[in-house]
Amino acid sequence: MKSKNWVLIFGFALVLPFTGRAQIAVKTNILDDAFLNVNLGAEMQLSPKWTADISASLNAWTLSGGKRWKHLSVQPEARYWFCNTFAGHFVGVEAHGGQYNIGGVDFGLKLLGTDFGKLKDSRYQGWFVGGGVTYGYSWILNRHWNIEAEIGLGYSYTRFDRYPCALCGTKLESDASHNYVGITKAAINLVYGF
């Protein structure tokens, strides 16, 4: 019984400094929504200029035509706001990680040493982790609603197994790695603040 009380006291001690000025917001990335990714984000004010943000995205759908576009990703971020939190310009530092199973998708895009065209002829299944820096701007629509745009550049390290097609089970390559440098975050968020 006493240990439960200490947990409650510790929890209140963490929350009390923020109670007078804390804001919390929930959000969805409209760009993720366009790709049928289920996503949700939350952001909490830590001080007059700092917030902590976390977003998650999931795509578990099976696509037609032998295509795979499945993933689960999480992206925590610390943000510094130049004026007030949840309004105007901000910069951030983000981390990201997750799992994926992608193949049979034709992007036809090469970006900074990464050939996304390889996704057309093979399936890649693995995990990734990385981080980067972000810049964004938030427009206040009314007391509760904002629109926020954000772009991030960074690095991702990935480990994967490669298969000959989106639905095949025979491995062509096992435990391979790839280093990616480029866009690690792109968002147009619809934000609701409490």
Backbone as CSV, one residue per row, in Angstrom:
resi,resn,N_x,N_y,N_z,CA_x,CA_y,CA_z,C_x,C_y,C_z
1,MET,0.816,-1.193,0.000,0.000,0.000,0.000,0.863,1.262,0.000
2,LYS,1.937,1.259,0.773,2.782,2.436,0.858,3.493,2.711,-0.462
3,SER,3.889,1.662,-1.187,4.579,1.889,-2.470,3.641,2.558,-3.485
4,LYS,2.349,2.239,-3.441,1.386,2.890,-4.336,1.296,4.386,-4.023
5,ASN,1.313,4.720,-2.731,1.266,6.131,-2.342,2.484,6.886,-2.856
6,TRP,3.664,6.274,-2.766,4.879,6.929,-3.260,4.825,7.133,-4.770
7,VAL,4.260,6.178,-5.478,4.107,6.321,-6.932,3.188,7.497,-7.242
8,LEU,2.078,7.625,-6.513,1.154,8.748,-6.721,1.823,10.081,-6.398
9,ILE,2.543,10.144,-5.285,3.237,11.377,-4.903,4.267,11.755,-5.958
10,PHE,5.032,10.766,-6.438,6.035,11.031,-7.470,5.368,11.518,-8.760
11,GLY,4.251,10.889,-9.140,3.527,11.302,-10.342,3.033,12.729,-10.252
12,PHE,2.444,13.103,-9.100,1.985,14.483,-8.906,3.145,15.470,-8.906
13,ALA,4.279,15.069,-8.345,5.459,15.953,-8.330,5.943,16.240,-9.745
14,LEU,5.796,15.264,-10.639,6.191,15.493,-12.024,5.212,16.399,-12.764
15,VAL,3.929,16.281,-12.454,2.889,17.001,-13.178,2.655,18.407,-12.638
16,LEU,2.768,18.626,-11.349,2.430,19.909,-10.741,3.140,21.118,-11.336
17,PRO,4.435,21.037,-11.695,5.062,22.226,-12.265,4.413,22.695,-13.563
18,PHE,3.680,21.823,-14.246,3.096,22.171,-15.536,1.630,22.565,-15.455
19,THR,0.991,22.386,-14.317,-0.464,22.537,-14.252,-0.954,23.944,-14.562
20,GLY,-0.226,24.985,-14.251,-0.697,26.335,-14.500,-0.603,26.749,-15.949
21,ARG,0.318,26.193,-16.693,0.551,26.668,-18.039,0.573,25.560,-19.096
22,ALA,0.430,24.327,-18.685,0.576,23.210,-19.614,-0.552,23.192,-20.630
23,GLN,-0.179,22.908,-21.837,-1.131,22.661,-22.905,-0.837,21.279,-23.458
24,ILE,-1.883,20.631,-23.909,-1.740,19.330,-24.544,-2.513,19.388,-25.850
25,ALA,-1.960,18.766,-26.892,-2.623,18.736,-28.194,-2.562,17.322,-28.753
26,VAL,-3.575,16.951,-29.511,-3.570,15.708,-30.282,-3.628,16.096,-31.748
27,LYS,-3.089,15.221,-32.607,-2.987,15.589,-34.024,-3.021,14.369,-34.919
28,THR,-3.328,14.622,-36.170,-3.222,13.613,-37.212,-2.500,14.232,-38.402
29,ASN,-1.634,13.432,-39.025,-0.874,13.876,-40.190,-1.708,13.614,-41.448
30,ILE,-2.145,14.660,-42.095,-2.996,14.539,-43.285,-2.251,13.842,-44.423
31,LEU,-0.926,14.016,-44.528,-0.139,13.309,-45.551,-0.169,11.802,-45.299
32,ASP,-0.032,11.377,-44.039,-0.157,9.951,-43.707,-1.555,9.447,-44.026
33,ASP,-2.563,10.251,-43.692,-3.948,9.860,-43.983,-4.143,9.611,-45.480
34,ALA,-3.504,10.408,-46.321,-3.637,10.265,-47.774,-3.088,8.924,-48.264
35,PHE,-2.114,8.362,-47.543,-1.547,7.056,-47.893,-2.202,5.920,-47.096
36,LEU,-3.354,6.199,-46.486,-4.133,5.235,-45.705,-3.370,4.705,-44.500
37,ASN,-2.472,5.519,-43.951,-1.754,5.159,-42.735,-2.551,5.650,-41.531
38,VAL,-2.861,4.755,-40.622,-3.512,5.140,-39.379,-2.445,5.818,-38.531
39,ASN,-2.693,7.057,-38.089,-1.668,7.775,-37.336,-2.298,8.649,-36.271
40,LEU,-1.512,8.907,-35.247,-1.948,9.759,-34.159,-0.715,10.355,-33.509
41,GLY,-0.821,11.615,-33.115,0.269,12.281,-32.426,-0.248,13.017,-31.210
42,ALA,0.650,13.274,-30.285,0.320,14.049,-29.088,1.507,14.947,-28.772
43,GLU,1.203,16.123,-28.238,2.250,17.078,-27.908,1.900,17.737,-26.575
44,MET,2.921,17.923,-25.736,2.705,18.523,-24.425,3.709,19.641,-24.203
45,GLN,3.210,20.751,-23.687,4.065,21.886,-23.350,4.893,21.543,-22.120
46,LEU,6.209,21.791,-22.203,7.109,21.565,-21.076,7.496,22.869,-20.389
47,SER,7.561,23.945,-21.168,7.900,25.279,-20.652,7.338,26.288,-21.643
48,PRO,7.508,27.594,-21.416,6.956,28.571,-22.362,7.492,28.438,-23.795
49,LYS,8.654,27.822,-24.003,9.227,27.710,-25.355,9.439,26.274,-25.826
50,TRP,9.244,25.267,-24.958,9.554,23.887,-25.299,8.323,23.001,-25.218
51,THR,8.225,22.040,-26.190,7.203,21.005,-26.151,7.844,19.659,-26.452
52,ALA,7.172,18.597,-26.025,7.552,17.229,-26.380,6.439,16.672,-27.247
53,ASP,6.815,16.097,-28.379,5.862,15.594,-29.362,6.170,14.124,-29.610
54,ILE,5.145,13.324,-29.816,5.340,11.941,-30.236,4.233,11.583,-31.220
55,SER,4.621,10.906,-32.288,3.636,10.466,-33.272,3.919,9.010,-33.633
56,ALA,2.855,8.314,-34.016,2.955,6.915,-34.420,2.113,6.712,-35.672
57,SER,2.578,5.792,-36.516,1.892,5.517,-37.776,1.867,4.010,-38.011
58,LEU,0.742,3.526,-38.517,0.570,2.101,-38.779,-0.134,1.922,-40.111
59,ASN,0.393,1.017,-40.926,-0.300,0.597,-42.128,-0.243,-0.917,-42.144
60,ALA,-1.382,-1.563,-41.983,-1.448,-3.022,-41.937,-2.287,-3.584,-43.080
61,TRP,-2.587,-2.735,-44.082,-3.466,-3.149,-45.166,-2.707,-3.988,-46.195
62,THR,-3.426,-4.907,-46.816,-2.895,-5.654,-47.955,-3.414,-4.968,-49.213
63,LEU,-2.501,-4.582,-50.093,-2.869,-3.859,-51.308,-3.085,-4.832,-52.459
64,SER,-3.819,-4.410,-53.467,-4.064,-5.254,-54.631,-2.848,-5.257,-55.557
65,GLY,-2.828,-6.187,-56.487,-1.772,-6.227,-57.494,-0.418,-6.683,-56.967
66,GLY,-0.389,-7.485,-55.911,0.865,-8.000,-55.387,1.749,-6.953,-54.738
67,LYS,1.152,-5.925,-54.146,1.921,-4.852,-53.513,1.852,-4.974,-51.995
68,ARG,2.956,-4.628,-51.352,3.013,-4.580,-49.888,3.445,-3.195,-49.475
69,TRP,2.765,-2.629,-48.482,3.138,-1.325,-47.931,2.727,-1.348,-46.461
70,LYS,3.401,-2.171,-45.692,3.059,-2.312,-44.282,4.186,-1.736,-43.439
71,HIS,3.807,-1.044,-42.378,4.820,-0.519,-41.458,4.191,-0.125,-40.125
72,LEU,5.057,-0.019,-39.141,4.730,0.535,-37.836,5.900,1.428,-37.467
73,SER,5.622,2.714,-37.195,6.714,3.630,-36.861,6.322,4.542,-35.708
74,VAL,7.335,4.958,-34.953,7.160,5.877,-33.832,8.216,6.964,-33.966
75,GLN,7.822,8.231,-33.692,8.721,9.368,-33.870,8.564,10.373,-32.723
76,PRO,9.386,10.258,-31.662,9.379,11.286,-30.615,10.210,12.497,-31.042
77,GLU,9.858,13.665,-30.512,10.546,14.896,-30.914,10.506,15.926,-29.779
78,ALA,11.598,16.639,-29.608,11.650,17.802,-28.714,11.632,19.038,-29.599
79,ARG,10.750,20.005,-29.284,10.587,21.201,-30.124,10.874,22.473,-29.343
80,TYR,11.538,23.404,-30.012,11.756,24.745,-29.469,10.950,25.724,-30.325
81,TRP,10.083,26.501,-29.696,9.220,27.460,-30.383,9.820,28.858,-30.248
82,PHE,9.878,29.603,-31.361,10.507,30.924,-31.350,9.641,31.997,-30.702
83,CYS,8.331,31.834,-30.754,7.441,32.818,-30.122,6.757,32.157,-28.931
84,ASN,5.583,31.625,-29.122,4.860,30.887,-28.088,4.674,29.451,-28.545
85,THR,4.530,28.531,-27.589,4.293,27.144,-27.975,2.986,27.033,-28.757
86,PHE,2.980,26.131,-29.707,1.834,25.823,-30.558,1.469,26.959,-31.512
87,ALA,2.381,27.917,-31.745,2.093,29.016,-32.671,3.385,29.493,-33.325
88,GLY,3.363,29.619,-34.646,4.506,30.170,-35.364,5.590,29.152,-35.666
89,HIS,6.832,29.662,-35.778,7.988,28.855,-36.179,8.507,27.996,-35.028
90,PHE,9.005,26.784,-35.373,9.670,25.933,-34.389,10.753,25.104,-35.070
91,VAL,11.725,24.676,-34.297,12.744,23.718,-34.730,12.712,22.561,-33.743
92,GLY,13.172,21.409,-34.195,13.120,20.252,-33.318,14.237,19.267,-33.579
93,VAL,14.363,18.346,-32.659,15.259,17.198,-32.781,14.380,15.969,-32.621
94,GLU,14.430,15.069,-33.609,13.556,13.907,-33.585,14.362,12.615,-33.654
95,ALA,13.755,11.558,-33.125,14.252,10.195,-33.278,13.134,9.409,-33.953
96,HIS,13.481,8.322,-34.604,12.443,7.505,-35.219,12.886,6.044,-35.247
97,GLY,11.898,5.176,-35.279,12.166,3.754,-35.351,10.907,3.012,-35.714
98,GLY,11.087,1.774,-36.175,9.927,0.978,-36.512,10.273,-0.251,-37.309
99,GLN,9.232,-0.885,-37.843,9.360,-2.081,-38.674,8.615,-1.865,-39.973
100,TYR,9.005,-2.607,-41.019,8.348,-2.458,-42.313,8.356,-3.769,-43.077
101,ASN,7.452,-3.855,-44.061,7.343,-4.974,-44.990,6.814,-4.363,-46.287
102,ILE,7.707,-3.992,-47.197,7.349,-3.205,-48.381,7.873,-3.893,-49.637
103,GLY,7.032,-3.966,-50.683,7.462,-4.531,-51.949,6.406,-4.397,-53.019
104,GLY,6.836,-4.513,-54.277,5.922,-4.413,-55.408,5.414,-3.005,-55.662
105,VAL,6.050,-2.010,-55.049,5.630,-0.615,-55.160,6.626,0.111,-56.060
106,ASP,6.130,0.823,-57.066,7.001,1.499,-58.026,7.069,2.995,-57.721
107,PHE,8.127,3.417,-57.022,8.340,4.835,-56.758,9.152,5.491,-57.862
108,GLY,10.106,4.752,-58.451,10.950,5.314,-59.504,11.717,6.548,-59.055
109,LEU,12.189,6.565,-57.825,12.829,7.742,-57.250,14.191,7.360,-56.685
110,LYS,15.192,8.162,-56.988,16.510,8.019,-56.386,16.783,9.280,-55.587
111,LEU,17.207,9.101,-54.336,17.416,10.238,-53.459,18.660,10.012,-52.613
112,LEU,19.696,10.816,-52.844,20.921,10.804,-52.044,21.475,9.396,-51.815
113,GLY,21.597,8.616,-52.886,22.185,7.281,-52.788,21.218,6.156,-52.477
114,THR,19.946,6.455,-52.294,18.948,5.422,-52.050,18.060,5.313,-53.281
115,ASP,17.979,4.088,-53.842,17.175,3.832,-55.034,15.851,3.204,-54.617
116,PHE,14.802,4.032,-54.518,13.484,3.548,-54.125,12.833,2.711,-55.236
117,GLY,13.403,2.748,-56.458,12.917,1.929,-57.561,13.094,0.437,-57.311
118,LYS,14.005,0.060,-56.416,14.228,-1.348,-56.081,13.021,-1.968,-55.393
119,LEU,12.132,-1.138,-54.854,10.941,-1.653,-54.193,9.970,-2.287,-55.190
120,LYS,10.139,-1.994,-56.479,9.236,-2.520,-57.503,9.431,-4.023,-57.701
121,ASP,10.673,-4.479,-57.704,10.972,-5.862,-58.063,11.260,-6.780,-56.882
122,SER,11.358,-6.254,-55.684,11.661,-7.066,-54.510,10.822,-6.609,-53.325
123,ARG,10.778,-7.479,-52.312,10.122,-7.129,-51.057,11.189,-7.052,-49.977
124,TYR,11.100,-6.010,-49.164,12.051,-5.786,-48.081,11.302,-5.825,-46.759
125,GLN,11.799,-6.642,-45.833,11.166,-6.778,-44.523,12.237,-6.589,-43.459
126,GLY,12.027,-5.604,-42.557,13.042,-5.354,-41.545,12.647,-4.263,-40.579
127,TRP,13.665,-3.626,-40.003,13.455,-2.575,-39.008,14.369,-1.401,-39.323
128,PHE,14.057,-0.243,-38.720,14.869,0.957,-38.922,14.917,1.777,-37.643
129,VAL,15.974,2.592,-37.536,16.138,3.494,-36.404,16.980,4.677,-36.888
130,GLY,16.725,5.859,-36.338,17.502,7.021,-36.757,17.065,8.286,-36.046
131,GLY,17.486,9.405,-36.589,17.145,10.688,-35.998,17.431,11.820,-36.955
132,GLY,17.025,13.021,-36.572,17.259,14.163,-37.440,16.817,15.468,-36.795
133,VAL,16.837,16.502,-37.603,16.407,17.831,-37.186,15.189,18.225,-38.011
134,THR,14.324,19.050,-37.422,13.086,19.433,-38.094,12.885,20.943,-38.036
135,TYR,12.080,21.416,-38.967,11.620,22.808,-38.968,10.137,22.783,-39.298
136,GLY,9.371,23.653,-38.640,7.953,23.701,-38.922,7.334,25.036,-38.570
137,TYR,6.068,25.137,-38.938,5.290,26.348,-38.658,3.866,25.911,-38.333
138,SER,3.272,26.564,-37.334,1.910,26.260,-36.926,1.031,27.499,-37.064
139,TRP,-0.086,27.352,-37.804,-1.053,28.432,-37.999,-2.229,28.209,-37.062
140,ILE,-2.581,29.214,-36.270,-3.720,29.121,-35.361,-4.998,29.394,-36.156
141,LEU,-5.936,28.454,-36.118,-7.213,28.628,-36.804,-8.262,29.226,-35.863
142,ASN,-8.311,28.718,-34.637,-9.179,29.266,-33.596,-8.649,28.799,-32.244
143,ARG,-9.444,28.912,-31.218,-8.981,28.618,-29.856,-8.443,27.189,-29.695
144,HIS,-9.014,26.235,-30.424,-8.623,24.829,-30.263,-7.894,24.237,-31.471
145,TRP,-8.103,24.762,-32.665,-7.601,24.114,-33.876,-6.405,24.856,-34.487
146,ASN,-5.420,24.086,-34.935,-4.249,24.590,-35.664,-3.987,23.707,-36.878
147,ILE,-3.291,24.279,-37.845,-2.696,23.519,-38.946,-1.190,23.698,-38.807
148,GLU,-0.460,22.593,-38.932,0.982,22.619,-38.713,1.672,21.928,-39.878
149,ALA,2.695,22.561,-40.431,3.507,21.951,-41.491,4.912,21.750,-40.950
150,GLU,5.513,20.584,-41.294,6.835,20.265,-40.760,7.622,19.409,-41.754
151,ILE,8.914,19.674,-41.826,9.829,18.875,-42.647,11.050,18.540,-41.793
152,GLY,11.573,17.339,-41.956,12.737,16.919,-41.188,13.776,16.266,-42.077
153,LEU,15.040,16.509,-41.779,16.162,15.882,-42.475,16.982,15.112,-41.457
154,GLY,17.448,13.931,-41.855,18.213,13.151,-40.903,18.783,11.886,-41.498
155,TYR,19.009,10.921,-40.622,19.680,9.668,-40.948,18.850,8.499,-40.441
156,SER,18.791,7.424,-41.223,18.142,6.174,-40.806,19.061,5.006,-41.107
157,TYR,19.166,4.103,-40.155,19.886,2.846,-40.343,18.842,1.748,-40.374
158,THR,18.940,0.852,-41.347,17.948,-0.199,-41.479,18.624,-1.558,-41.678
159,ARG,17.985,-2.605,-41.138,18.380,-3.996,-41.350,17.185,-4.689,-41.978
160,PHE,17.436,-5.563,-42.970,16.313,-6.161,-43.679,16.672,-7.509,-44.287
161,ASP,15.625,-8.267,-44.615,15.703,-9.456,-45.453,15.039,-9.080,-46.773
162,ARG,15.589,-9.576,-47.886,15.037,-9.261,-49.213,14.479,-10.518,-49.852
163,TYR,13.298,-10.365,-50.465,12.596,-11.459,-51.127,12.373,-11.091,-52.595
164,PRO,12.218,-12.101,-53.494,12.118,-11.793,-54.933,10.831,-11.088,-55.362
165,CYS,9.754,-11.204,-54.598,8.526,-10.501,-54.961,7.714,-10.220,-53.711
166,ALA,6.686,-9.417,-53.836,5.911,-8.948,-52.682,5.247,-10.077,-51.907
167,LEU,4.912,-11.180,-52.570,4.201,-12.271,-51.905,5.044,-13.523,-51.735
168,CYS,6.313,-13.504,-52.166,7.176,-14.689,-52.098,7.741,-14.886,-50.707
169,GLY,8.130,-16.137,-50.422,8.699,-16.451,-49.122,10.155,-16.857,-49.162
170,THR,10.765,-17.021,-50.341,12.161,-17.419,-50.472,13.055,-16.196,-50.336
171,LYS,14.014,-16.262,-49.405,14.912,-15.124,-49.180,15.998,-15.063,-50.246
172,LEU,16.244,-13.868,-50.747,17.372,-13.608,-51.641,18.570,-13.078,-50.863
173,GLU,18.275,-12.358,-49.772,19.302,-11.701,-48.977,18.828,-11.708,-47.527
174,SER,19.755,-11.964,-46.601,19.375,-12.037,-45.197,20.208,-11.089,-44.354
175,ASP,19.566,-10.375,-43.445,20.210,-9.480,-42.485,21.135,-8.459,-43.152
176,ALA,20.685,-7.895,-44.272,21.447,-6.849,-44.968,21.176,-5.502,-44.311
177,SER,22.021,-4.518,-44.599,21.821,-3.191,-43.999,21.865,-2.115,-45.071
178,HIS,21.324,-0.957,-44.706,21.340,0.202,-45.602,21.369,1.462,-44.755
179,ASN,22.101,2.459,-45.214,22.156,3.766,-44.565,21.443,4.768,-45.458
180,TYR,20.541,5.522,-44.886,19.763,6.515,-45.633,19.981,7.885,-45.014
181,VAL,20.231,8.866,-45.860,20.309,10.261,-45.433,19.334,11.039,-46.307
182,GLY,18.444,11.796,-45.699,17.480,12.568,-46.477,16.292,12.970,-45.622
183,ILE,15.137,13.052,-46.252,13.911,13.463,-45.561,13.477,12.346,-44.619
184,THR,13.378,12.644,-43.343,12.948,11.667,-42.350,11.585,12.014,-41.749
185,LYS,11.072,13.198,-42.075,9.747,13.578,-41.585,9.126,14.578,-42.542
186,ALA,7.867,14.345,-42.872,7.076,15.289,-43.662,5.656,15.226,-43.119
187,ALA,5.141,16.363,-42.688,3.823,16.346,-42.057,3.060,17.622,-42.339
188,ILE,1.788,17.447,-42.550,0.815,18.535,-42.486,-0.208,18.054,-41.474
189,ASN,-0.098,18.558,-40.259,-0.899,18.072,-39.147,-2.128,18.936,-38.906
190,LEU,-3.237,18.263,-38.651,-4.430,18.917,-38.141,-4.384,18.717,-36.629
191,VAL,-4.327,19.824,-35.877,-4.033,19.797,-34.442,-5.247,20.295,-33.651
192,TYR,-5.575,19.556,-32.583,-6.600,20.001,-31.651,-5.952,20.189,-30.279
193,GLY,-6.008,21.412,-29.744,-5.395,21.701,-28.453,-6.418,21.779,-27.342
194,PHE,-6.052,21.277,-26.184,-6.919,21.292,-25.001,-6.565,22.457,-24.104
